Amino acid sequence: MTERRAHLRATSDAYDAVVALYADLARAWLDGVPLDRSVIAAFADLARAGGGPVAELGCGPGYVTAHLRDLGLDVFGVDLSPGMVDFARAAHPGLRFRIGSMDALDLADGALGGIVSWYSVIHAPPAELPAYFAEFRRVLAPGGTLLLAFFEAEGGPVTAFDHKVTTAYRWPVDDLAELAREAGFTEIGRMLREPGSEERFRRGHLLMRAEDPRTGERTRA
């Protein structure tokens, strides 16, 4: 087994082992974070204007996927963990969920109008993250919107930390935005917020638009 495959298997196994606990902790999380909800709402407005289905990649128990559906989007979820996908399907029977890896999606080029990666690229080893962004760009139509949520490094370098499930990484927002630009995205906006009373780290959010590969420019919706 390659090192990359071993990492993906370890991440999947770690989430499979805590499905019920993780789902319970995440159930009402969006209720207490109005700034985060505002970023998701902005993404939904952009994605609706651009058209095309939306994928939540690394959807976990499916709560954000369901929230996106409630905002009027044609959305489905993808997750590496079979246990999380089983939970999401049972909890949200009207939505579609599938097992898959974010860096090797079973989707045609340009198939999506939007992607949400809600604290899901945080487990990717830093050297592998460009491949994830390249895959996001491949499956997004020109002008499609990408929303990234992550733990921000607060002025420091990329830093590993002891996430409650498995090793994760905090990223400087400028470094993460630059990786996305190199993969063919243009920044629309960003939001940083300080940690809440039950949180350890600053939260980062980036809204990006996929450039048209023929011109190297973003396409307006």
ABEGO torsion letter per residue (X at the ends): XBAAAAAAAAAAAAAAAAAAAAAAAAAAAAAABAAAAAAAAAAAAAAAAAEEBBBBBGAEAGAAAAAAAAAGBBBBBBBABAAAAAAAAAABAABBBBBBBAABBBBBBGABABBBBBGAAAABBAAAAAAAAAAAAAABBBGBBBBBBBBBAGGBBBBBBBBAABBBBBBBAAAAAAAAAAAGBBBABBBBBBBBAABABBBBBBBBBBBBAAAGBBBBX
